[in-house]
């Protein structure tokens, strides 16, 4: 009887070893170190070096290519433009938002694929208020003269 139990345990162990049980490792081994905002930009700093950024939303690290987005509380993505990139950070402009529509809470997400198999989410962030900000636009008249 003891031999049967030992044999069954060995068979179970071998089956477990060869069926490829997931080890729980995450393919995204990069952490979001910080997220800072201005009135309409967001800078995301990562714990590892960025190899490349391809807009509209792909970012490559040494562990692979992933997809990012900035979403509001209703999980609606905002349109983004890449302003600048350093070795470990990207600065994005939020496009198509005005002072009235950029208020509220947002979060930065990293996904494994564009179908959004979520890997990492930042803490909630808000954009700085536009109140008290005066912007000036100067228009110059240009005339064409034909001789």
N, C-alpha and C positions, 0 to 999 in steps of 0.2 A: 504494500500500500504506500509506503514511504517513497519507493521508487517512482510510482505513478505521479505522486504529488510533485516531486522534484522534477520529473520529466515535463509535467504540465507547466510548471513555473519557468523552466528553461525555454520551452516553446513560446510562451507568452512574452518572455523577455526578448527573444529573437524576433518575433513578429513586431514588437514595439520598435526595436532598433532599425529594422529594415523597411518599415512603412513610412518613415520620414516624418515623425511627429514634429510639429512646429516647435521651435525652441523659444518662441516669443520675442525674438529680436525684431527690432524695428529697422527697416532699410534706411530710414531718415535718421542719421546719427548727429544731426546739427540742431543746436538749440537756438531759439530766438532770444538773444541777450537783452535787447531793449527795443522799444518802439517809441519814437518821439514825433510830435506833430507841430505844424504851424497852422496858419489859417486854412491852407488847402494843400499841404504836402505832408508826407509821412516818410520817416526814415526808419528802416528796419536794420538792426545790427545782428549779425549771426555769430555763432561761436567758432565757425570754420570759414576758410576762404571760399569765395565765390569764383567759379571758373568762368561762367558766362551768364548773361541775361538776354533772353530773346523775347521781345514784346510780341504779343500783349501780356503773357503771363508765365513764361517758362524760366526757370532758374536752375543752373547746373552747379553741383558741388562734386567733390571727388567720389561720392557715393552714388551719383546718378543725377538724372534730370527730374525735376519736380515742378509742380504748378502752384502759383500763389494767387490770392485774391484778397480784397478788402471788402468786408460785408457789414451791413448795418444789422440792427437787432432783428429785423424780419428776414434775415439771410439773403438779402438782395445785394449782389455784387455791384461795385461802382467801377466806372471806367478809369483806367490808370495810364499815365505816361511816365516814362523813365526820364528823370532829370539828371541824375548822376549815380555813379557807382564807385565804391572804393574796394579794397581787398575783401572786406568783411561786411559791407553794408550797401544798401540801395536806397535812393531817395526817389519817391514817386509823387507825381502830381495827381490829385483827384480831378478828373475832367468832368465838365458839365454840371458842376454843383455851384450854387450861389450861396451867399451868406444865409439865406433863409432855408436852404435845403441841405446844408452840410452839418447842421446841428444834430446832436444825438450821439449815441455810442456806436463804435465800430470795432471790429477785430480783424487781425491779419491772419490768414490761414495758409498752410502749406498742405498740398495734396499729392498723393502718389500718381494720380492720373487726372485727366480733365473731367472725369465723372465724379471726382471729388471723394476719393477714398482718403479721408482726413488723417493726416499724420501729426500735425502740430497746429496749435491755435495760440495766439498771443493773448495777453490780458486785454481787457476792454480799453479802448482809447477814445478820446474825444478831440476834436479839432478846436483850436483856439478861436475865441469869439472875434467876429469882424467888427463889433461895435467900436465906434470911436476912430475907425480907420478911414482916412480921407485919401482918395485916389484921384490923381489928375491926369487928364488926357489932353495933349496938345495936338491940334490938327493943323497941318500946313497945307496951303492951297498950292497946287502944282498946275501950271498951265503949259500947254504944248503950243509952240509957235512954229508955223510952217513958213519957210522962206522960198 
